[in-house]
């Protein structure tokens, strides 16, 4: 469509055209994103390989002290007087060898099978312990990370040994142990501060995350609970079970497939409704409150802050009691001679209810954020628009709304992803109910999100393998949406400007 044809359209047709074009461009962006993945992986791989070129230089041009560092960590540093740095490398190597011999190596050797000896109870009632698949997988993951860290330390040992050799050849002064300690508080101060948080991140986030990913490729469920029973690798069978009903049997597979696609549709619809209803209504309220001439502005803002001050779970639990079939709202309806409403028991009404209750929780945050942004819009823009004859609607659509979207797009993306994983409002308000389909014997409900279903799979059904698959799929969905829409937003393209 040409610009002239577009200008000739009515406002509703312009909106429809922009909406269609937005969906069309989003589809192209998704295709472009997936097509660019191999190129990005290739670039990362080449950068990774090129960083190890120093190892080849050290092997070709290094002296015997440098080459011996390939086997004995820190030898190049120790032999040239950098005792503290060299001994730290050497101590790490010794600890690593002891760890592999007495602990990690045994678990890693069983990683391929996740154990073969089952725990049994003999005729006298004595328990004869066997392999524990859970511990084998967990400690194998930890050992793999330790090996990865060791390769990095090995690389640094060679790199520093070769660097010290080059500095010695040109008679450049080498740093001593005292200099290294001083640099930890000066030049490498940021590394010193981040060391402990990074260690905690690895222990409490990265290791459990990798463990969860591996669990998705096993049959770790209620029929295979260690240590009494072993679980083993099943490859991509669980993904087939969830996505297309393939894998471990007709009825169970159909249940997972039906439930996943039903909840995926509702999860995305909920995320869109929860994000944009809060944004639009909150923005409109903020514009009204900030309008010149409105009285009691501080009062209205204080009311909104009070709603935020009440803990979210308290509000949700209270609303749950009030919206029950025998709750206060239905009692009032029956007192007026009206039929009670199934706020939490009717499938459609329950979904509408969670969206409306979410407004009570989310709109105040949007109002406060929007208020700060509205105060920063230059008044000159509005004055110039008035001179040109623009009405309030025109000023809102041409100045206020574009400015708000420019500033709040990253926040909207974050909110959208957060709503996909919004566990509290669903679990505390409806508990996921009403039942999705009693005939399917599914633990999910009509208002369940993927994240609340994941919780039920883990706690209620102990189906850890399927829960891990759901977790991976949720991550992929959130990552794709975030990367595509943020990369296409003006907040990134025109970071320094507002147009």
Protein Blocks (a to p, Z undefined) as FASTA:
>chain_A
ZZklmmmpcfklmmmmmmmmmmmmmmmmmmmmmmmmmmmmmmmmmmmmmmmmmmmmmmmm
mcfklmmmmmmghklmmmnopamlmmmmmmmmmmmmmmmmmmmmmmmmmmmnnpabdcdd
dfkopacddddfklmmmmmmmmmmmmmmmmmmmmmmmmmmmmmmmmmmnopacddfklmm
mmmmmmmmmmmmmmmmmmmmmmmmmmmmmmmmmmmmcccdfklccfkbccddehjmlmmm
mmnopajbjklmmmmmmmmmmmmmmmmmmmmmmmmmmmmmmmmmmmmmmpghiahklmmm
mmmmmmmmpcfklmmmmmmmmmmmklmklmmmmmnopacddfklgmklmmmmmmmmmmmm
mmmmmmmmmmmmmmmpcfklmmmmmmnopafklmmmmmmmmmmmmmmmmmmmmmmmmmmm
mmklmmmmnnopacfblmlopabdfklcfklmmmmmmmmnopaklmmmmmmmmmmmmmmm
mmmmmmmpmklmmmmbcZZ
